[in-house]
């Protein structure tokens, strides 16, 4: 905790970005819980819930690449502030839904909120190297995992309680307020002056993003991991609720406990993440193997207390891996291309998760829950081992790479 506070004190601009991320992240989680509850209350339709979840993902296919392009061409700070301010109105639009014939408001509002997040995400990630010191980049990316953990704990554990006791209208209002406060904080963000003109500073790096990624074996490997890891994560996202309700018989309380445990693991990953310096991809691919191992163990458990502990470990592994992959990208991708690259990666990631969740939902109609969980764990282990072996092979033959991590 002291190291976190020390880092926040040193990186004052990132402290603002972190605070804004926690605010709108928790507010958004609150709203998502309340929207699903409102849908069930108004329509009683499980199809409406599924459609709303799908609508939330679709905008990433359309807008994340556009958001990345915007981040490379215009002020990242202005993009962050604008998307937060625009989302206020659509967060409040859910207040007007009172009957089934008004459900279209939820669909439109959900789509716009998803589009806003798709534009916001690459701008937020690509602004980090422009506001923090290079020597603190890995530490800050580790704090990003802590932020996700706080949002999971604060949003998933508290969102349902707030919606149940205070009503959905209060949570919709709270989400709007969170966007406003985040925008006010971000408007005071100071970006290093040299990054404003960065678009013109390195013209040799301009060009097609796909061609740029395929110009490096290392970037191609990271691109491959962006296909594989979310494809497996989608299975876990479906099973976390299935395990809680069907296998451990703990209902919504179990869902909240498991999400909270993942959040705790992500927060604890800072203990290791802030110490990382070199060999990031070796560590990142290795923790994938361990994550898979614990997913296999989870699929065989019958004690919810041990399952909570295992979810903490899984979250810890995911946090360390996320720190390694994000830090590597920020090191090797020129700043004037980071928006486009992160936008493309967000598109791929969300597409793969959506496909995976859809496939897992179908598979659960025919396969045993625990068998599918074990299959997902094995997939993680195989993917981690495969990616690690390819990376080590590339590392031993650096001449085949056009870009390489610093200090490897």
N, C-alpha and C positions, 0 to 999 in steps of 0.2 A: 504493500500500500504506500509506503514512504517513497519507493522508487517511482510509482505512478505520479504522486504529488510533485516529486522533483522534476519529472519529465514535463508535466503540465506547466510548472513554473518556468522551465527553460523554453518550452515551445508554446508561447502564449497564443499565437494565431491558431495552432492546432487545437488548443483548449476550446476556442470558440466553435470550431468545426465539430469537435466531439460533442459539446453541449447541445448544439443544434441537432446533431444526428440522434442523440438520445431523446430529445424532446419530440421531434416529429416521428421518430421510430416507434416510441411507446404510444403516442397519440394514434398513429396509424393502426397499430395492433389492437388498441381499444376499439377503434371504429370497425375493424374487420370482424371482431367477435360480435359486436352489436348488430352489424348488418346481417350476418347469418341468422342471428336470433330473430331479428325483425322479419326476415324473409319467411322463416318457418311460422312465425306468428300470423303473418298476413296471408300467406299462400298455403302453408302446410305441405309444401312440395319439396321433396328432396332433389328433384330435377332442377328447380330454381336455384338451390344452393350450389349444385354442381356447375350449372351454367355461369353463376356469378364467379366462382373460383376460376373457371376457364377464362372468362372475360378479363380477369385481373392479370393473367399471364400473357394473353395475346398481344397487348401493346408493346411488349418487349421485342417481339418479332418485327414490328413496324417502326418503333421509335428509338430503340436503343442505338442502332447505327447512326440515325439522324442526330441523336443527342451527343454521340461521340464526335461527329463532324462539327457540331456547334461548339463543343468544348475546345476543339483545336483552332477554331476560327475566331471566336469571340471571348469576351471576359467570362471566365468560369464562375467568378463570384456573382456576376449579374444573372447568369443562368440559374444558379442555386436560389438566389433571392426571388427571382421571377416565378420559378416553378412552385416554390412554397406559397407565394402570395396567390397565384392562380388557383392552387388546390384548395384554398380556404372556402371558396364559393361552392365547390363541388362536394366538399366535406359536409357543408351545411345543407346541401340539397336533399339529403336523406331525411331531414326533418319533415319534409312535405309528403312522405309516403304514409298513407293511412289506410289504403285499400288495395286489393289485387290489381285494379286497373291502373294504379300508379307505380307498379313495380318497375316499369320501364325507366323511371328516374334512377333506381338503384343500378340498373344495367349501364345507363349512360354515365352516371357518376363514378361507378367502379372503373369503367373503361378510361375515363379522363384521369382519374387518380393513378391508374396503372401507367398511363402514358406519361404523366408527370414524373413518376418514379423512374421510368425508363430513360427519360432525358436527364434527370437529376443524378442518377447513379454514376455514369461515366464521368460527368463533370466533377462530382465530389471526389471520386477516386483519383482522377488525374490532377486535381488541384493540390493534393497532399505533397508531392515533391517540390511544389513551388512555394510552400509556406513553412516547411520544416528543414532543418539542417540535414545534410547528407548522412552524417554519422549517426543521426537518430532515426533514420528511415525505417529500419527493421523494428526498432522499439515502438515507433508510432503505428506500424502495421499490426504489431501485437496488441496495441491498445484498441485497434479497430475490432479485433476479436472480442475484447472486453466489452466494447460498446454493443456488439451484437448480443452478447450474453446478458447485459443489463436489459436490453430491449426484450429478449425472450422471457426473462424472469419478471420484469415489470409489466410487460404487455400480456403475456400468456397467463400468468398467475393472477394478475389483478384485473385484467380486462373483463373476464367473465363475471367476477364479483361485482365490479362497478356497474356493468350492464344489468345484472340481476337486481341489485339493491337500489340503484339510482335511476335505472331506466335508460333505454338506448339514446334518447334525446340528449341527455347529459353527456354521454360519451361522444356523440357526434359534435357537440359544442366544444368539448375538451380537445378533440382532434383539430378543429378549426383554430382554436387558441394556440395549440402546439405549433401549427404551421406559421402562425403570425409571430410568435415569440422566436421561432427558429429563423425566420426571415430577418427579424430585427437584429439578432446576433450576427448572422452572416453578412448583413450590410456593413458591419464594422470590421469585417475581415480585411487584413492588409496582405496583399499578394506582392511578392518581391517584384520590383520595378522591371527587372530584366526579362521576366517571364511574359510581360504584356506584349513585347515585340518579338516574342519567340517564333512566331509564325514565319517571320522573314529572316531569322538568324541562321537557319541551316537549310537552305533550299535544296541541298543534295538529298535530304531525307524526305522530301515531298514525293507524293505519288500515291498509287493505289495501295490501300492497306493490306489487301490480300496478297499482292505481289511482295510487299514488304515482309509479311510474316513468312512467306515461302522462300525468302532470301536467306533464311537462317535455319539451320537444323535444330538449334536450341528453341527457337520460337515455334517451329513446327511441332516439337515435342510438347511444349506447353499448350499449344492449340489442341493436340491430341488428348491431353489430360483434361482439357476443358470440355471435351465430348464425353470422356469416360466417367469422370468423377460425378458430375450431375446426373448422369444416366443411372448410376447406382444410388445416389442420394435420394432420387425420387422414390425408390422402393422403401427406404427408411422413413421418408416423410409420411407415406401411407401407413406403414406398419406401426408407427408410434401410437396412433390412435387405436388401431386394431388390437395391439398388445394390451393397452390399458383397459379397453372395454371387454374384449372377448377372452383374453388369456389370463389376465390378472383380476378381472371383475371389479375394477375400481372406477369405471365410468369416467366422467369428466374430471374428477379429482385426479385420477391416474394420468390423464392427458396433461393436465397442468403440472403435475409432479415431474413427468418425464421431460417436458419442455423446459421446466425450471432447472432440471438436472443438467440438460445440455447447456443451458445458459451458464450455470455454475462452472461447468468444465471449460467453456470458452473463456470465462473470466480468469480461471486458474492457469490457463495456458500462457498468460503474461509472465508467469514465474520463469518459464523456459524461453518464451519468445523474446523477451527483452535482453536475453543473454546471447542470442544468436548473432553470429558475425559472418562466418563463411560456410561453404558446403551446404547452402540452403536447399538446393534441390535433392541432394542425397538425403537430408533430414526429412524434407517434405514427402518424398516418395516412400521413405521408410515408415513414416507414421501412417501412411495409407495401409500398409501391411498390418500394423498393429490395430488400426481401426477395424479392419476386416476381421481380425482375430476376435476382438471383443464383440463384434456384431454376431459372430457365430456363437460365442458364449451366451450372449443375450437370448438367442433363439432357443436355447435349451433350459433357461431359468424358469423357476416356478415361485420364487420369492420376490415380491415387489421391492423389498428393501435392498436386496442385492442388485436388482434390475436398476434401481435409482443410482447406485454406486457405479454400475457399468456404464450407464448413460453419461455420468459425469466424466468417466475416462474417455468415452467416445467423443464427447464435446471437447475435451482437452486435446485429443489427437487432431480433431478437425481444426481447432484454433491454431495449433502449431503449424499444421499444413497450410492453412490459409495465409498465415504470416509469411511463410517461406515463398509461396507462389506469388503473392502480391508484391513482395519486396524484390523478388527476382525480376518481375516484369518492369517495375519502376526503375530498376538499375539499368536494364539493357535496352529499353525502348526510349528513344528520344522524346523529350517533353512535348515537342510539337506534334507528336503522333500518339501520345498516350490516350487522349480522349477517344480517338477512333478505335484504337486497339481495345480499350476497356469496354467501349460500346459494343464492339463485335463479340467480345468474350461474354458480355452480359446477355446478348441475343442468343448465343449458342447455349450458354448455361441454362437459361430459363426455358428454351425450347426443349432441351434434353430432359430437364426435370418434368416438364409438362408431359412429354411423351412417355417418360418412365412411370409417372404417377398414373397415367391412363392405362398403360400396360399392366402395372401392378394391380390396379383395380379389377381388370379383367382376369388376371391370373388368380386372384384370390377367390374367384367364383369356382375355380377348379382345383386349386392347390391348397395344401395346408399352410396356415399362417407361419408356423415355425420353419417349415421346409423352405418357404420363400425367403424368410429372414436369413437362414443359413446360406442359401444360394447367393443372396446379396453380399454377405460377408466374404464368401469365397471369391466373388467377383472383385471385391476390394483388394483382397490379398493378391490375386493374380494380376490385377491392373497395376498395383503398386510395384510388384516384383518386375513386371514387364517394363514399366516406365523407368524404373531404377536401372535395370540392365542396359536399356538403350542409352540412357544418359551416361552411364559409366563408360560405355563403348565410345560414345561421342567425345567424352572427356579425355579418353586415352588417344584420341585422334583429332586434336583440336584444329588441325588444318582443314577439316571438312566444315568447320563452322565459320561463318562470317561475323558472328557476334558471340561474345562469351562473357560470362559474369566476371565482374571485377574480383580480383584476389582469390581466384579459384586455384 
